Amino acid sequence: MAVLEFVMSRVRLSFEALGRLPGRQRFRYLHQRMTVLAESVVQRDLLRGNRPVFYGLIVSRANLLAYRRYEPRAYPGPVVLFCAEEREIKDRDERLAWRRLATEGLEVYSVPGADSGLMLVEPHVRVLAEQLRVCLERAQGPLHAS
């Protein structure tokens, strides 16, 4: 359903852009958009060229839903927070509110990317995976580390 909503929003944006163009440019733009649509259908890839934007939208929606449903309470252990390095963390940043809830402290790691959605795509996801692996091994203790 989210893919269909996303594709329809892109179609609406294309029609809005088409309406703002003069005569010949309108024809060229329509031809270009139809070519992209045909390639998307042939390749069975409705997100062609828009995957990072779509993933960002999905992550944002999931975060908003989680935020609305979440009721904060203390956590009896350490918390690890992964943040996109291009989103600066300031002293009053809401993401640091975990400090008040984590009884054993908060560790913040920086992952390449402009936002949390882009941390989950290549090549940034590799850095995130490696940092997560190190954190998990450390949490398991020296007997379980490889």
The first five atom37 places (N, CA, C, CB, O) and aatype in JSON, in Angstrom:
{
  "aatype": [12, 0, 19, 10, 6, 13, 19, 12, 15, 1, 19, 1, 10, 15, 13, 6, 0, 10, 7, 1, 10, 14, 7, 1, 5, 1, 13, 1, 18, 10, 8, 5, 1, 12, 16, 19, 10, 0, 6, 15, 19, 19, 5, 1, 3, 10, 10, 1, 7, 2, 1, 14, 19, 13, 18, 7, 10, 9, 19, 15, 1, 0, 2, 10, 10, 0, 18, 1, 1, 18, 6, 14, 1, 0, 18, 14, 7, 14, 19, 19, 10, 13, 4, 0, 6, 6, 1, 6, 9, 11, 3, 1, 3, 6, 1, 10, 0, 17, 1, 1, 10, 0, 16, 6, 7, 10, 6, 19, 18, 15, 19, 14, 7, 0, 3, 15, 7, 10, 12, 10, 19, 6, 14, 8, 19, 1, 19, 10, 0, 6, 5, 10, 1, 19, 4, 10, 6, 1, 0, 5, 7, 14, 10, 8, 0, 15],
  "atom_mask": [
    [1, 1, 1, 1, 1],
    [1, 1, 1, 1, 1],
    [1, 1, 1, 1, 1],
    [1, 1, 1, 1, 1],
    [1, 1, 1, 1, 1],
    [1, 1, 1, 1, 1],
    [1, 1, 1, 1, 1],
    [1, 1, 1, 1, 1],
    [1, 1, 1, 1, 1],
    [1, 1, 1, 1, 1],
    [1, 1, 1, 1, 1],
    [1, 1, 1, 1, 1],
    [1, 1, 1, 1, 1],
    [1, 1, 1, 1, 1],
    [1, 1, 1, 1, 1],
    [1, 1, 1, 1, 1],
    [1, 1, 1, 1, 1],
    [1, 1, 1, 1, 1],
    [1, 1, 1, 0, 1],
    [1, 1, 1, 1, 1],
    [1, 1, 1, 1, 1],
    [1, 1, 1, 1, 1],
    [1, 1, 1, 0, 1],
    [1, 1, 1, 1, 1],
    [1, 1, 1, 1, 1],
    [1, 1, 1, 1, 1],
    [1, 1, 1, 1, 1],
    [1, 1, 1, 1, 1],
    [1, 1, 1, 1, 1],
    [1, 1, 1, 1, 1],
    [1, 1, 1, 1, 1],
    [1, 1, 1, 1, 1],
    [1, 1, 1, 1, 1],
    [1, 1, 1, 1, 1],
    [1, 1, 1, 1, 1],
    [1, 1, 1, 1, 1],
    [1, 1, 1, 1, 1],
    [1, 1, 1, 1, 1],
    [1, 1, 1, 1, 1],
    [1, 1, 1, 1, 1],
    [1, 1, 1, 1, 1],
    [1, 1, 1, 1, 1],
    [1, 1, 1, 1, 1],
    [1, 1, 1, 1, 1],
    [1, 1, 1, 1, 1],
    [1, 1, 1, 1, 1],
    [1, 1, 1, 1, 1],
    [1, 1, 1, 1, 1],
    [1, 1, 1, 0, 1],
    [1, 1, 1, 1, 1],
    [1, 1, 1, 1, 1],
    [1, 1, 1, 1, 1],
    [1, 1, 1, 1, 1],
    [1, 1, 1, 1, 1],
    [1, 1, 1, 1, 1],
    [1, 1, 1, 0, 1],
    [1, 1, 1, 1, 1],
    [1, 1, 1, 1, 1],
    [1, 1, 1, 1, 1],
    [1, 1, 1, 1, 1],
    [1, 1, 1, 1, 1],
    [1, 1, 1, 1, 1],
    [1, 1, 1, 1, 1],
    [1, 1, 1, 1, 1],
    [1, 1, 1, 1, 1],
    [1, 1, 1, 1, 1],
    [1, 1, 1, 1, 1],
    [1, 1, 1, 1, 1],
    [1, 1, 1, 1, 1],
    [1, 1, 1, 1, 1],
    [1, 1, 1, 1, 1],
    [1, 1, 1, 1, 1],
    [1, 1, 1, 1, 1],
    [1, 1, 1, 1, 1],
    [1, 1, 1, 1, 1],
    [1, 1, 1, 1, 1],
    [1, 1, 1, 0, 1],
    [1, 1, 1, 1, 1],
    [1, 1, 1, 1, 1],
    [1, 1, 1, 1, 1],
    [1, 1, 1, 1, 1],
    [1, 1, 1, 1, 1],
    [1, 1, 1, 1, 1],
    [1, 1, 1, 1, 1],
    [1, 1, 1, 1, 1],
    [1, 1, 1, 1, 1],
    [1, 1, 1, 1, 1],
    [1, 1, 1, 1, 1],
    [1, 1, 1, 1, 1],
    [1, 1, 1, 1, 1],
    [1, 1, 1, 1, 1],
    [1, 1, 1, 1, 1],
    [1, 1, 1, 1, 1],
    [1, 1, 1, 1, 1],
    [1, 1, 1, 1, 1],
    [1, 1, 1, 1, 1],
    [1, 1, 1, 1, 1],
    [1, 1, 1, 1, 1],
    [1, 1, 1, 1, 1],
    [1, 1, 1, 1, 1],
    [1, 1, 1, 1, 1],
    [1, 1, 1, 1, 1],
    [1, 1, 1, 1, 1],
    [1, 1, 1, 1, 1],
    [1, 1, 1, 0, 1],
    [1, 1, 1, 1, 1],
    [1, 1, 1, 1, 1],
    [1, 1, 1, 1, 1],
    [1, 1, 1, 1, 1],
    [1, 1, 1, 1, 1],
    [1, 1, 1, 1, 1],
    [1, 1, 1, 1, 1],
    [1, 1, 1, 0, 1],
    [1, 1, 1, 1, 1],
    [1, 1, 1, 1, 1],
    [1, 1, 1, 1, 1],
    [1, 1, 1, 0, 1],
    [1, 1, 1, 1, 1],
    [1, 1, 1, 1, 1],
    [1, 1, 1, 1, 1],
    [1, 1, 1, 1, 1],
    [1, 1, 1, 1, 1],
    [1, 1, 1, 1, 1],
    [1, 1, 1, 1, 1],
    [1, 1, 1, 1, 1],
    [1, 1, 1, 1, 1],
    [1, 1, 1, 1, 1],
    [1, 1, 1, 1, 1],
    [1, 1, 1, 1, 1],
    [1, 1, 1, 1, 1],
    [1, 1, 1, 1, 1],
    [1, 1, 1, 1, 1],
    [1, 1, 1, 1, 1],
    [1, 1, 1, 1, 1],
    [1, 1, 1, 1, 1],
    [1, 1, 1, 1, 1],
    [1, 1, 1, 1, 1],
    [1, 1, 1, 1, 1],
    [1, 1, 1, 1, 1],
    [1, 1, 1, 1, 1],
    [1, 1, 1, 0, 1],
    [1, 1, 1, 1, 1],
    [1, 1, 1, 1, 1],
    [1, 1, 1, 1, 1],
    [1, 1, 1, 1, 1],
    [1, 1, 1, 1, 1]
  ],
  "atom_positions": [
    [[0.82, -1.19, 0.0], [0.0, 0.0, 0.0], [0.87, 1.26, 0.0], [-0.94, -0.01, 1.21], [0.57, 2.23, -0.7]],
    [[1.95, 1.25, 0.78], [2.83, 2.42, 0.84], [3.49, 2.68, -0.51], [3.91, 2.21, 1.92], [3.67, 3.84, -0.89]],
    [[3.84, 1.63, -1.23], [4.46, 1.81, -2.55], [3.46, 2.48, -3.49], [4.93, 0.44, -3.14], [3.82, 3.39, -4.23]],
    [[2.22, 2.03, -3.47], [1.2, 2.61, -4.34], [0.98, 4.09, -3.99], [-0.12, 1.83, -4.22], [0.89, 4.93, -4.89]],
    [[0.88, 4.4, -2.71], [0.73, 5.79, -2.28], [1.9, 6.64, -2.77], [0.62, 5.88, -0.73], [1.72, 7.74, -3.28]],
    [[3.1, 6.1, -2.62], [4.3, 6.83, -3.03], [4.29, 7.07, -4.54], [5.57, 6.06, -2.62], [4.54, 8.19, -4.99]],
    [[3.99, 6.04, -5.31], [3.96, 6.17, -6.77], [2.9, 7.18, -7.18], [3.69, 4.8, -7.43], [3.15, 8.0, -8.06]],
    [[1.74, 7.13, -6.55], [0.67, 8.07, -6.89], [1.07, 9.5, -6.54], [-0.63, 7.69, -6.17], [0.72, 10.43, -7.27]],
    [[1.79, 9.7, -5.45], [2.24, 11.05, -5.11], [3.23, 11.56, -6.16], [2.88, 11.07, -3.71], [3.21, 12.74, -6.5]],
    [[4.09, 10.67, -6.66], [5.04, 11.05, -7.7], [4.31, 11.39, -9.0], [6.07, 9.93, -7.94], [4.7, 12.31, -9.71]],
    [[3.25, 10.63, -9.31], [2.46, 10.9, -10.52], [1.8, 12.28, -10.39], [1.38, 9.79, -10.74], [1.8, 13.06, -11.33]],
    [[1.23, 12.57, -9.2], [0.6, 13.88, -8.98], [1.62, 15.0, -9.16], [-0.02, 13.96, -7.56], [1.33, 16.01, -9.81]],
    [[2.81, 14.82, -8.6], [3.86, 15.84, -8.76], [4.23, 16.04, -10.23], [5.1, 15.45, -7.95], [4.46, 17.16, -10.67]],
    [[4.28, 14.94, -10.98], [4.59, 15.03, -12.4], [3.52, 15.8, -13.15], [4.75, 13.63, -13.01], [3.82, 16.62, -14.02]],
    [[2.25, 15.54, -12.82], [1.17, 16.27, -13.49], [1.18, 17.75, -13.12], [-0.19, 15.66, -13.12], [0.9, 18.61, -13.96]],
    [[1.51, 18.05, -11.88], [1.62, 19.46, -11.48], [2.75, 20.15, -12.24], [1.86, 19.57, -9.96], [2.59, 21.28, -12.71]],
    [[3.87, 19.48, -12.35], [5.01, 20.04, -13.1], [4.64, 20.21, -14.56], [6.25, 19.14, -12.96], [5.0, 21.22, -15.18]],
    [[3.94, 19.25, -15.13], [3.52, 19.3, -16.53], [2.64, 20.52, -16.78], [2.76, 18.01, -16.91], [2.78, 21.2, -17.8]],
    [[1.74, 20.8, -15.85], [0.83, 21.93, -16.0], [1.52, 23.28, -15.98], [0.0, 0.0, 0.0], [0.98, 24.26, -16.49]],
    [[2.7, 23.35, -15.4], [3.44, 24.62, -15.31], [4.34, 24.88, -16.52], [4.28, 24.63, -14.05], [4.9, 25.97, -16.66]],
    [[4.48, 23.89, -17.38], [5.4, 24.02, -18.51], [4.7, 24.58, -19.75], [6.03, 22.67, -18.84], [3.52, 24.33, -19.97]],
    [[5.45, 25.35, -20.57], [4.89, 25.84, -21.84], [4.89, 24.72, -22.9], [5.7, 27.05, -22.35], [5.58, 23.71, -22.73]],
    [[4.14, 24.9, -23.96], [3.92, 23.99, -25.07], [4.91, 22.88, -25.34], [0.0, 0.0, 0.0], [4.69, 21.74, -24.93]],
    [[6.02, 23.19, -26.04], [6.98, 22.16, -26.46], [7.66, 21.48, -25.27], [8.04, 22.78, -27.36], [7.91, 20.28, -25.3]],
    [[7.95, 22.24, -24.24], [8.58, 21.66, -23.04], [7.63, 20.65, -22.41], [8.96, 22.76, -22.02], [8.06, 19.63, -21.86]],
    [[6.34, 20.93, -22.48], [5.34, 20.03, -21.92], [5.41, 18.67, -22.63], [3.91, 20.64, -22.06], [5.37, 17.62, -21.98]],
    [[5.51, 18.69, -23.96], [5.58, 17.46, -24.74], [6.85, 16.67, -24.38], [5.55, 17.76, -26.24], [6.79, 15.46, -24.17]],
    [[8.0, 17.37, -24.33], [9.25, 16.69, -23.98], [9.19, 16.08, -22.58], [10.43, 17.67, -24.07], [9.63, 14.95, -22.37]],
    [[8.64, 16.84, -21.63], [8.54, 16.35, -20.25], [7.63, 15.12, -20.19], [7.99, 17.47, -19.33], [7.95, 14.13, -19.54]],
    [[6.49, 15.19, -20.88], [5.56, 14.06, -20.9], [6.22, 12.84, -21.52], [4.28, 14.43, -21.67], [6.06, 11.72, -21.02]],
    [[6.96, 13.04, -22.6], [7.67, 11.92, -23.25], [8.69, 11.31, -22.29], [8.38, 12.4, -24.55], [8.8, 10.09, -22.19]],
    [[9.43, 12.16, -21.59], [10.43, 11.67, -20.62], [9.76, 10.87, -19.5], [11.22, 12.86, -20.02], [10.23, 9.79, -19.15]],
    [[8.68, 11.39, -18.95], [7.99, 10.7, -17.85], [7.4, 9.37, -18.32], [6.87, 11.6, -17.26], [7.43, 8.39, -17.58]],
    [[6.86, 9.34, -19.54], [6.29, 8.1, -20.08], [7.38, 7.06, -20.31], [5.52, 8.39, -21.4], [7.17, 5.87, -20.11]],
    [[8.56, 7.52, -20.74], [9.7, 6.6, -20.93], [10.1, 5.98, -19.6], [10.91, 7.35, -21.56], [10.32, 4.78, -19.51]],
    [[10.19, 6.8, -18.56], [10.53, 6.3, -17.22], [9.46, 5.32, -16.75], [10.67, 7.48, -16.21], [9.79, 4.27, -16.19]],
    [[8.18, 5.65, -16.97], [7.09, 4.76, -16.56], [7.18, 3.42, -17.3], [5.73, 5.42, -16.83], [7.03, 2.36, -16.69]],
    [[7.43, 3.47, -18.59], [7.54, 2.22, -19.38], [8.7, 1.37, -18.88], [7.73, 2.54, -20.88], [8.57, 0.16, -18.75]],
    [[9.85, 2.0, -18.6], [11.0, 1.26, -18.08], [10.69, 0.65, -16.71], [12.23, 2.18, -17.99], [11.11, -0.47, -16.41]],
    [[9.96, 1.38, -15.9], [9.59, 0.89, -14.56], [8.7, -0.34, -14.67], [8.87, 1.98, -13.76], [8.85, -1.3, -13.92]],
    [[7.78, -0.31, -15.62], [6.87, -1.45, -15.82], [7.64, -2.65, -16.36], [5.71, -1.07, -16.78], [7.48, -3.76, -15.87]],
    [[8.48, -2.42, -17.36], [9.27, -3.51, -17.96], [10.18, -4.14, -16.92], [10.1, -2.99, -19.16], [10.31, -5.36, -16.87]],
    [[10.82, -3.32, -16.1], [11.75, -3.82, -15.09], [11.03, -4.25, -13.8], [12.79, -2.74, -14.76], [11.66, -4.76, -12.87]],
    [[9.73, -4.06, -13.77], [8.91, -4.37, -12.58], [9.49, -3.71, -11.33], [8.83, -5.91, -12.36], [9.62, -4.33, -10.27]],
    [[9.83, -2.45, -11.49], [10.43, -1.67, -10.4], [9.74, -0.31, -10.32], [11.98, -1.5, -10.61], [10.19, 0.65, -10.94]],
    [[8.66, -0.23, -9.57], [7.9, 1.01, -9.46], [8.67, 2.11, -8.73], [6.59, 0.75, -8.73], [8.33, 3.29, -8.84]],
    [[9.7, 1.73, -8.0], [10.47, 2.71, -7.24], [11.72, 3.18, -7.99], [10.87, 2.14, -5.91], [12.55, 3.89, -7.43]],
    [[11.84, 2.78, -9.23], [13.02, 3.07, -10.06], [13.52, 4.51, -9.84], [12.71, 2.85, -11.55], [12.82, 5.47, -10.13]],
    [[14.74, 4.61, -9.32], [15.36, 5.91, -9.12], [14.87, 6.66, -7.88], [0.0, 0.0, 0.0], [15.39, 7.74, -7.58]],
    [[13.9, 6.12, -7.18], [13.33, 6.82, -6.03], [13.41, 6.0, -4.74], [11.88, 7.17, -6.31], [12.78, 6.35, -3.74]],
    [[14.17, 4.92, -4.77], [14.24, 4.04, -3.61], [14.66, 4.76, -2.33], [15.2, 2.92, -3.9], [14.0, 4.58, -1.3]],
    [[15.72, 5.57, -2.33], [16.11, 6.26, -1.08], [15.01, 7.2, -0.55], [17.38, 7.07, -1.31], [14.8, 7.29, 0.66]],
    [[14.33, 7.88, -1.46], [13.24, 8.77, -1.04], [12.11, 7.96, -0.42], [12.71, 9.6, -2.24], [11.56, 8.34, 0.62]],
    [[11.78, 6.84, -1.06], [10.72, 5.98, -0.53], [11.1, 5.42, 0.83], [10.43, 4.83, -1.51], [10.28, 5.43, 1.75]],
    [[12.33, 4.93, 0.98], [12.75, 4.39, 2.27], [12.73, 5.45, 3.35], [14.15, 3.79, 2.16], [12.36, 5.18, 4.5]],
    [[13.12, 6.67, 2.99], [13.05, 7.77, 3.95], [11.63, 8.03, 4.41], [0.0, 0.0, 0.0], [11.38, 8.27, 5.59]],
    [[10.69, 7.97, 3.48], [9.27, 8.16, 3.81], [8.78, 7.06, 4.73], [8.43, 8.19, 2.53], [8.08, 7.34, 5.71]],
    [[9.13, 5.81, 4.44], [8.7, 4.68, 5.25], [9.27, 4.79, 6.68], [9.13, 3.35, 4.6], [8.55, 4.57, 7.65]],
    [[10.55, 5.11, 6.79], [11.17, 5.25, 8.11], [10.52, 6.39, 8.88], [12.7, 5.49, 7.97], [10.25, 6.26, 10.08]],
    [[10.26, 7.5, 8.21], [9.61, 8.63, 8.88], [8.23, 8.27, 9.39], [9.51, 9.82, 7.94], [7.87, 8.62, 10.52]],
    [[7.46, 7.57, 8.58], [6.12, 7.14, 9.01], [6.19, 6.17, 10.19], [5.37, 6.46, 7.84], [5.43, 6.3, 11.15]],
    [[7.12, 5.22, 10.12], [7.26, 4.26, 11.22], [7.69, 4.96, 12.5], [8.29, 3.17, 10.85], [7.19, 4.64, 13.58]],
    [[8.61, 5.91, 12.38], [9.05, 6.66, 13.55], [7.91, 7.46, 14.16], [10.2, 7.59, 13.19], [7.77, 7.5, 15.38]],
    [[7.1, 8.09, 13.33], [5.98, 8.88, 13.83], [4.96, 7.99, 14.53], [5.31, 9.65, 12.68], [4.46, 8.34, 15.6]],
    [[4.66, 6.86, 13.96], [3.72, 5.92, 14.58], [4.27, 5.42, 15.91], [3.45, 4.73, 13.64], [3.54, 5.37, 16.91]],
    [[5.55, 5.05, 15.94], [6.16, 4.58, 17.18], [6.15, 5.68, 18.24], [7.6, 4.1, 16.93], [5.87, 5.43, 19.41]],
    [[6.45, 6.9, 17.82], [6.46, 8.04, 18.75], [5.08, 8.26, 19.36], [6.93, 9.31, 18.02], [4.97, 8.52, 20.56]],
    [[4.05, 8.17, 18.57], [2.68, 8.37, 19.07], [2.25, 7.3, 20.05], [1.7, 8.42, 17.9], [1.48, 7.57, 20.97]],
    [[2.74, 6.08, 19.86], [2.32, 4.95, 20.7], [3.21, 4.74, 21.93], [2.31, 3.7, 19.88], [2.81, 4.05, 22.86]],
    [[4.39, 5.32, 21.92], [5.38, 5.02, 22.95], [5.08, 5.74, 24.26], [6.75, 5.41, 22.47], [4.75, 6.93, 24.28]],
    [[5.19, 5.0, 25.34], [5.08, 5.57, 26.68], [6.41, 5.32, 27.38], [3.86, 4.96, 27.48], [6.71, 4.18, 27.75]],
    [[7.21, 6.37, 27.58], [8.55, 6.2, 28.14], [8.54, 5.61, 29.55], [9.27, 7.53, 28.16], [7.69, 5.95, 30.37]],
    [[9.51, 4.74, 29.81], [9.74, 4.23, 31.16], [11.21, 3.83, 31.25], [8.8, 3.01, 31.5], [11.86, 3.63, 30.23]],
    [[11.71, 3.73, 32.45], [13.13, 3.42, 32.66], [13.48, 2.06, 32.06], [13.47, 3.45, 34.16], [12.68, 1.12, 32.09]],
    [[14.69, 1.98, 31.51], [15.21, 0.73, 30.98], [16.4, 0.32, 31.84], [15.62, 0.87, 29.46], [17.33, 1.1, 32.01]],
    [[16.38, -0.9, 32.38], [17.44, -1.33, 33.31], [18.71, -1.81, 32.61], [16.92, -2.44, 34.2], [19.11, -2.97, 32.78]],
    [[19.33, -0.95, 31.83], [20.55, -1.33, 31.14], [21.03, -0.18, 30.27], [0.0, 0.0, 0.0], [20.47, 0.91, 30.29]],
    [[22.09, -0.45, 29.5], [22.61, 0.59, 28.6], [21.77, 0.66, 27.32], [24.09, 0.32, 28.26], [21.14, -0.32, 26.92]],
    [[21.78, 1.82, 26.69], [21.09, 2.03, 25.41], [22.12, 2.52, 24.4], [19.9, 3.05, 25.56], [22.96, 3.36, 24.71]],
    [[22.04, 1.98, 23.19], [22.91, 2.41, 22.09], [22.04, 3.12, 21.07], [23.67, 1.18, 21.44], [21.0, 2.6, 20.65]],
    [[22.46, 4.31, 20.68], [21.72, 5.12, 19.72], [22.59, 5.34, 18.48], [21.29, 6.48, 20.35], [23.71, 5.83, 18.59]],
    [[22.06, 4.99, 17.31], [22.76, 5.21, 16.05], [22.12, 6.42, 15.37], [22.69, 3.95, 15.13], [20.91, 6.44, 15.14]],
    [[22.93, 7.42, 15.05], [22.43, 8.66, 14.43], [23.15, 8.93, 13.12], [22.61, 9.85, 15.39], [24.35, 8.66, 12.98]],
    [[22.4, 9.47, 12.16], [23.0, 9.87, 10.89], [23.94, 11.04, 11.14], [21.9, 10.25, 9.85], [23.57, 12.02, 11.78]],
    [[25.16, 10.93, 10.62], [26.18, 11.93, 10.92], [25.86, 13.31, 10.36], [27.5, 11.48, 10.39], [26.38, 14.32, 10.85]],
    [[25.02, 13.38, 9.34], [24.68, 14.68, 8.77], [23.56, 15.39, 9.53], [24.28, 14.52, 7.31], [23.23, 16.54, 9.23]],
    [[22.97, 14.71, 10.51], [21.98, 15.34, 11.39], [22.68, 15.64, 12.7], [20.71, 14.43, 11.61], [22.85, 14.76, 13.55]],
    [[23.07, 16.88, 12.86], [23.83, 17.3, 14.03], [23.04, 17.06, 15.32], [24.21, 18.78, 13.91], [21.83, 17.3, 15.38]],
    [[23.74, 16.57, 16.34], [23.13, 16.36, 17.66], [23.52, 17.54, 18.55], [23.58, 15.0, 18.29], [24.7, 17.81, 18.77]],
    [[22.51, 18.22, 19.06], [22.74, 19.35, 19.96], [22.37, 18.92, 21.37], [21.92, 20.61, 19.52], [21.7, 17.9, 21.57]],
    [[22.81, 19.7, 22.36], [22.59, 19.34, 23.76], [21.12, 19.06, 24.09], [23.09, 20.45, 24.65], [20.84, 18.16, 24.88]],
    [[20.21, 19.79, 23.52], [18.78, 19.63, 23.83], [18.05, 18.74, 22.82], [18.11, 20.99, 23.88], [16.83, 18.77, 22.74]],
    [[18.79, 17.98, 22.06], [18.22, 17.09, 21.05], [17.34, 16.04, 21.72], [19.34, 16.41, 20.21], [17.76, 15.4, 22.68]],
    [[16.13, 15.87, 21.24], [15.18, 14.9, 21.81], [15.71, 13.47, 21.76], [13.86, 14.97, 21.07], [15.34, 12.65, 22.6]],
    [[16.57, 13.18, 20.79], [17.12, 11.82, 20.71], [17.95, 11.48, 21.94], [17.97, 11.66, 19.44], [18.11, 10.31, 22.28]],
    [[18.48, 12.5, 22.61], [19.3, 12.27, 23.8], [18.45, 12.07, 25.05], [20.25, 13.44, 24.01], [18.99, 11.85, 26.13]],
    [[17.13, 12.14, 24.93], [16.23, 11.91, 26.06], [16.39, 10.49, 26.6], [14.77, 12.17, 25.65], [16.0, 10.21, 27.74]],
    [[16.94, 9.59, 25.8], [17.2, 8.22, 26.25], [18.09, 8.21, 27.49], [17.84, 7.4, 25.12], [18.04, 7.28, 28.29]],
    [[18.91, 9.24, 27.64], [19.81, 9.32, 28.82], [19.02, 9.24, 30.12], [20.63, 10.62, 28.79], [19.47, 8.63, 31.09]],
    [[17.85, 9.86, 30.14], [17.03, 9.87, 31.36], [16.43, 8.5, 31.65], [15.92, 10.91, 31.23], [16.05, 8.22, 32.78]],
    [[16.33, 7.66, 30.64], [15.66, 6.37, 30.79], [16.62, 5.19, 30.93], [14.76, 6.14, 29.62], [16.26, 4.17, 31.51]],
    [[17.81, 5.31, 30.4], [18.78, 4.21, 30.42], [19.55, 4.25, 31.74], [19.75, 4.29, 29.2], [20.36, 5.16, 31.97]],
    [[19.31, 3.28, 32.59], [19.93, 3.29, 33.92], [21.44, 3.08, 33.85], [19.31, 2.21, 34.79], [22.16, 3.47, 34.77]],
    [[21.94, 2.45, 32.76], [23.37, 2.21, 32.63], [24.01, 3.07, 31.53], [23.63, 0.74, 32.35], [25.08, 2.73, 31.02]],
    [[23.36, 4.16, 31.17], [23.95, 5.12, 30.25], [23.52, 4.98, 28.81], [0.0, 0.0, 0.0], [22.86, 4.01, 28.41]],
    [[23.91, 5.98, 28.03], [23.59, 6.06, 26.61], [24.88, 6.2, 25.81], [22.63, 7.26, 26.33], [25.7, 7.07, 26.08]],
    [[25.04, 5.34, 24.81], [26.17, 5.44, 23.88], [25.61, 5.9, 22.54], [26.93, 4.06, 23.74], [24.62, 5.35, 22.05]],
    [[26.24, 6.92, 21.95], [25.79, 7.44, 20.66], [26.85, 7.15, 19.61], [25.49, 8.96, 20.75], [28.02, 7.48, 19.78]],
    [[26.42, 6.53, 18.51], [27.31, 6.22, 17.39], [26.84, 7.0, 16.16], [27.34, 4.69, 17.1], [25.64, 7.17, 15.93]],
    [[27.79, 7.44, 15.38], [27.51, 8.18, 14.17], [27.65, 7.26, 12.96], [28.46, 9.4, 14.03], [28.63, 6.52, 12.84]],
    [[26.65, 7.3, 12.08], [26.65, 6.48, 10.87], [26.52, 7.42, 9.67], [25.48, 5.43, 10.89], [25.74, 8.37, 9.72]],
    [[27.28, 7.18, 8.6], [27.17, 8.04, 7.42], [25.73, 8.1, 6.92], [28.09, 7.55, 6.31], [25.0, 7.11, 6.96]],
    [[25.35, 9.27, 6.44], [24.02, 9.46, 5.88], [23.41, 10.77, 6.33], [0.0, 0.0, 0.0], [23.82, 11.36, 7.34]],
    [[22.43, 11.22, 5.56], [21.79, 12.5, 5.85], [20.65, 12.35, 6.87], [21.25, 13.12, 4.57], [20.32, 13.3, 7.57]],
    [[20.06, 11.16, 6.94], [18.99, 10.92, 7.9], [18.9, 9.43, 8.21], [17.63, 11.44, 7.36], [19.62, 8.62, 7.62]],
    [[18.03, 9.08, 9.14], [17.97, 7.68, 9.59], [17.57, 6.73, 8.46], [16.98, 7.55, 10.74], [18.0, 5.57, 8.46]],
    [[16.77, 7.17, 7.52], [16.39, 6.31, 6.4], [17.58, 5.98, 5.51], [0.0, 0.0, 0.0], [17.7, 4.86, 5.03]],
    [[18.46, 6.96, 5.3], [19.61, 6.73, 4.42], [20.7, 5.91, 5.1], [20.18, 8.05, 3.96], [21.6, 5.41, 4.43]],
    [[20.63, 5.77, 6.42], [21.58, 4.89, 7.11], [21.31, 3.44, 6.74], [21.5, 5.07, 8.66], [22.18, 2.58, 6.9]],
    [[20.1, 3.16, 6.25], [19.68, 1.79, 5.98], [19.88, 1.35, 4.54], [18.24, 1.65, 6.34], [19.42, 0.27, 4.15]],
    [[20.56, 2.17, 3.74], [20.82, 1.79, 2.35], [22.33, 1.8, 2.09], [20.1, 2.76, 1.36], [23.1, 2.43, 2.82]],
    [[22.74, 1.08, 1.05], [24.14, 1.02, 0.67], [24.66, 2.41, 0.36], [24.35, 0.08, -0.54], [23.9, 3.22, -0.18]],
    [[25.87, 2.72, 0.66], [26.86, 1.92, 1.37], [26.81, 2.12, 2.88], [28.25, 2.26, 0.86], [27.54, 1.47, 3.62]],
    [[25.94, 3.03, 3.34], [25.9, 3.39, 4.77], [25.49, 2.23, 5.67], [24.96, 4.54, 4.98], [25.96, 2.13, 6.8]],
    [[24.63, 1.36, 5.18], [24.14, 0.26, 6.0], [25.29, -0.68, 6.42], [23.07, -0.53, 5.24], [25.2, -1.34, 7.45]],
    [[26.34, -0.72, 5.63], [27.5, -1.56, 5.99], [28.18, -1.03, 7.25], [28.51, -1.61, 4.82], [28.59, -1.81, 8.12]],
    [[28.3, 0.29, 7.35], [28.9, 0.89, 8.54], [28.01, 0.64, 9.75], [29.12, 2.42, 8.33], [28.49, 0.28, 10.82]],
    [[26.7, 0.83, 9.57], [25.74, 0.57, 10.64], [25.83, -0.89, 11.1], [24.31, 0.9, 10.18], [25.86, -1.16, 12.3]],
    [[25.87, -1.82, 10.15], [25.94, -3.24, 10.48], [27.2, -3.56, 11.27], [25.89, -4.08, 9.21], [27.16, -4.33, 12.24]],
    [[28.31, -2.99, 10.88], [29.57, -3.25, 11.59], [29.52, -2.69, 13.01], [30.76, -2.64, 10.83], [29.95, -3.35, 13.95]],
    [[29.01, -1.48, 13.16], [28.89, -0.9, 14.5], [27.94, -1.73, 15.37], [28.41, 0.57, 14.41], [28.19, -1.94, 16.56]],
    [[26.86, -2.17, 14.79], [25.89, -3.0, 15.52], [26.52, -4.33, 15.93], [24.64, -3.24, 14.66], [26.31, -4.8, 17.05]],
    [[27.28, -4.94, 15.01], [27.96, -6.2, 15.33], [28.9, -6.04, 16.53], [28.75, -6.71, 14.1], [28.9, -6.87, 17.43]],
    [[29.68, -4.97, 16.53], [30.62, -4.71, 17.63], [29.85, -4.54, 18.94], [31.49, -3.45, 17.33], [30.25, -5.08, 19.97]],
    [[28.77, -3.79, 18.9], [27.96, -3.57, 20.11], [27.36, -4.87, 20.63], [26.84, -2.55, 19.82], [27.34, -5.11, 21.84]],
    [[26.88, -5.71, 19.74], [26.3, -6.99, 20.15], [27.35, -7.93, 20.74], [25.61, -7.66, 18.96], [27.1, -8.58, 21.75]],
    [[28.51, -7.98, 20.1], [29.58, -8.82, 20.63], [30.01, -8.34, 22.02], [30.78, -8.81, 19.69], [30.24, -9.16, 22.91]],
    [[30.12, -7.04, 22.19], [30.51, -6.49, 23.48], [29.45, -6.79, 24.54], [30.73, -4.97, 23.36], [29.78, -7.08, 25.69]],
    [[28.19, -6.73, 24.16], [27.09, -7.0, 25.09], [27.06, -8.47, 25.52], [25.76, -6.63, 24.46], [26.65, -8.79, 26.64]],
    [[27.51, -9.36, 24.63], [27.53, -10.79, 24.95], [28.69, -11.15, 25.86], [27.6, -11.61, 23.67], [28.7, -12.22, 26.46]],
    [[29.65, -10.27, 25.96], [30.78, -10.53, 26.83], [31.93, -11.2, 26.11], [0.0, 0.0, 0.0], [31.78, -11.63, 24.97]],
    [[33.09, -11.29, 26.78], [34.31, -11.81, 26.15], [34.21, -13.28, 25.75], [35.47, -11.63, 27.09], [34.9, -13.71, 24.83]],
    [[33.37, -14.07, 26.43], [33.28, -15.5, 26.09], [32.6, -15.74, 24.76], [32.54, -16.24, 27.18], [32.84, -16.76, 24.11]],
    [[31.75, -14.81, 24.33], [30.99, -15.02, 23.09], [31.56, -14.28, 21.91], [29.57, -14.59, 23.29], [31.14, -14.53, 20.78]],
    [[32.5, -13.4, 22.12], [33.06, -12.6, 21.01], [33.85, -13.52, 20.07], [33.99, -11.46, 21.56], [34.5, -14.47, 20.5]],
    [[33.76, -13.22, 18.78], [34.49, -14.06, 17.83], [35.87, -13.52, 17.54], [33.72, -14.18, 16.53], [36.62, -14.11, 16.76]]
  ]
}
